[in-house]
C-alpha cells in the first residue's frame, strides 16, 4: 500500500521543506494539500528528500537547496566570527581575571549557553574562544549537575574523595572565627592540639573571608591639611630634578606661598646645595617682605639648618618647619606645583639645554600664575598674591544671565507646530517656580 504522500512529487516536498513552494507553485494548488502534510515536510531536513532523487544533480530544486545551504553556512560563519570578536572585546575591556570571575559567578547560565550550541558549533572551539579550559568547563558541569549535602561546596564527595568534608570545613571556620594573632598561628596551634588535620593552604582557602586581629587594620587617620589664613603666613620650598635633551640634569629650586599658591622665587642650577636654597629663600623674602613667615621644607640635606647660613636679615623672621618631623604631615603642596609644571606644560620636560629650560620655565610659571586656580574660584594666584581679587561678581553674572534666559524662553514661540502649548504665554514668578497661565488667554 502506498503512502498518502506518494501522490506528490519530490520536487514539491523539497520546495516545501525549503519554504520556497510559493515561488514555484500557485496558491490554489497549495491549498489543496493538508496542513499536516505540509508540516511534516517542513520538519524534515533537506537531505531527507535529496537522497530520494534518482539523479539529484540534474534537479533545479536540488541546486537551489544546496545554494541556500551554502549561503546559510556562510552566514553562520560570519555570525560566529562576529560573536568571537565580541567575546574578545569583552575580555579585553573587563580584564582576564575579572572576566573569568564573572563567568564563574554565572556558571549555570554559561553552561546553558554552551549546551544550546550543540550542532551549531563545536563545543571545544566555543570554549577556546570564550577563554574557558576543558577542565574548568567540566568542573563547573559537575558542580552544577551533581549536588551532595555531605559536601561543603555541594560537589559529591564520591566524585572527589580527597575533598575536605563539610564537618571539617565547619570546624576550621569556627576555629578561625575565635580569632588569634594571625592565621598561620591559628592553623599551627589547632593542628598541634589535634583539632584539625588539614594543610596550611587548605586552611587559608576556607578562611579567606575571615579577618584576624592582624588583618583588622584601623582606618588610617586623614592627614591634617596645611592651610594658611593669609598671604605670607606659610611658605613651601623644594627641589625638582629635570633632564634636558642633551642628557644633563638640572635642579629647579622653588619657593611658593601656601595661601595664594603663587610661586615667589625660583632658580635653575646644576647642583643640590644648601647655599643655593638659602639664596632662593632670601630672594623670595626680599621680594615679599613679610613680617613673619613659616618656612616648610622636607628633610633633605639642602634644607638642614638652612637658617644658620649667611641670612642675618631674615633669620629671626623665618621659622623653619620640616615635614613629617614638626607635626606636619607633608610638603605636598609644592609637589603639586611641580606636577602641574611638568605634566600640564609638557614644554618643561622637552627643553633642549639649560638656556632653553630657563626660558621655558619662566614662561610656564608666568602662565601658571595667571590662570585661575581651583582654590580661588575664578581668580589666579597672581591676583590673590597682589590682592587684586574680588572684582568679579560671579553670582550677579549668573543671576542676570538666568533672568535674561528666562525672559527669552517664556516669550519664545514653537516653530514645530502651530497649536502647541509651549507657545501659550505664561506668567513666571521666580526662576524655577511652576508656570501660571495668563488670565484672559485661551489655550
Residue, then its C-alpha position, 0 to 999 in steps of 0.5 A: x500500500x502506498x503512502x498518502x504522500x506518494x501522490x506528490x512529487x519530490x520536487x514539491x516536498x523539497x520546495x516545501x521543506x525549503x519554504x520556497x513552494x510559493x515561488x514555484x507553485x500557485x496558491x490554489x494548488x497549495x491549498x489543496x494539500x493538508x496542513x499536516x502534510x505540509x508540516x511534516x515536510x517542513x520538519x524534515x531536513x533537506x537531505x531527507x528528500x535529496x537522497x530520494x532523487x534518482x539523479x539529484x544533480x540534474x534537479x533545479x530544486x536540488x541546486x537551489x537547496x544546496x545554494x541556500x545551504x551554502x549561503x546559510x553556512x556562510x552566514x553562520x560563519x560570519x555570525x560566529x566570527x562576529x560573536x568571537x570578536x565580541x567575546x574578545x572585546x569583552x575580555x579585553x575591556x573587563x580584564x582576564x581575571x575579572x572576566x573569568x570571575x564573572x563567568x564563574x559567578x554565572x556558571x549555570x547560565x554559561x553552561x546553558x549557553x554552551x549546551x544550546x550550541x550543540x550542532x551549531x558549533x563545536x563545543x571545544x572551539x566555543x570554549x577556546x574562544x570564550x577563554x574557558x579550559x576543558x577542565x574548568x568547563x567540566x568542573x563547573x558541569x559537575x558542580x552544577x549537575x551533581x549536588x551532595x549535602x555531605x559536601x561543603x561546596x555541594x560537589x559529591x564527595x564520591x566524585x572527589x574523595x580527597x575533598x575536605x568534608x563539610x564537618x571539617x570545613x565547619x570546624x576550621x571556620x569556627x576555629x578561625x572565627x575565635x580569632x588569634x594573632x594571625x592565621x598561620x598561628x591559628x592553623x599551627x596551634x589547632x593542628x598541634x592540639x589535634x583539632x584539625x588535620x588539614x594543610x596550611x593552604x587548605x586552611x587559608x582557602x576556607x578562611x579567606x573571608x575571615x579577618x584576624x586581629x592582624x588583618x583588622x587594620x584601623x582606618x588610617x587617620x586623614x592627614x591634617x591639611x596645611x592651610x594658611x589664613x593669609x598671604x605670607x603666613x606659610x611658605x613651601x620650598x623644594x627641589x625638582x630634578x629635570x633632564x634636558x635633551x642633551x642628557x644633563x640634569x638640572x635642579x629647579x629650586x622653588x619657593x611658593x606661598x601656601x595661601x595664594x599658591x603663587x610661586x615667589x622665587x625660583x632658580x635653575x642650577x646644576x647642583x643640590x646645595x644648601x647655599x643655593x636654597x638659602x639664596x632662593x629663600x632670601x630672594x623670595x623674602x626680599x621680594x615679599x617682605x613679610x613680617x613673619x613667615x613659616x618656612x616648610x621644607x622636607x628633610x633633605x640635606x639642602x634644607x638642614x639648618x638652612x637658617x644658620x647660613x649667611x641670612x642675618x636679615x631674615x633669620x629671626x623672621x623665618x621659622x623653619x618647619x620640616x615635614x613629617x618631623x614638626x607635626x606636619x604631615x607633608x610638603x605636598x603642596x609644592x609637589x603639586x606645583x611641580x606636577x602641574x609644571x611638568x605634566x600640564x606644560x609638557x614644554x618643561x620636560x622637552x627643553x633642549x639645554x639649560x638656556x632653553x629650560x630657563x626660558x621655558x620655565x619662566x614662561x610656564x610659571x608666568x602662565x601658571x600664575x595667571x590662570x585661575x586656580x581651583x582654590x580661588x574660584x575664578x581668580x589666579x594666584x597672581x591676583x590673590x598674591x597682589x590682592x587684586x581679587x574680588x572684582x568679579x561678581x560671579x553670582x550677579x553674572x549668573x543671576x542676570x544671565x538666568x533672568x535674561x534666559x528666562x525672559x527669552x524662553x517664556x516669550x519664545x514661540x514653537x516653530x514645530x507646530x502651530x497649536x502647541x502649548x509651549x507657545x501659550x504665554x505664561x506668567x513666571x514668578x521666580x526662576x524655577x517656580x511652576x508656570x501660571x497661565x495668563x488670565x484672559x488667554x485661551x489655550 
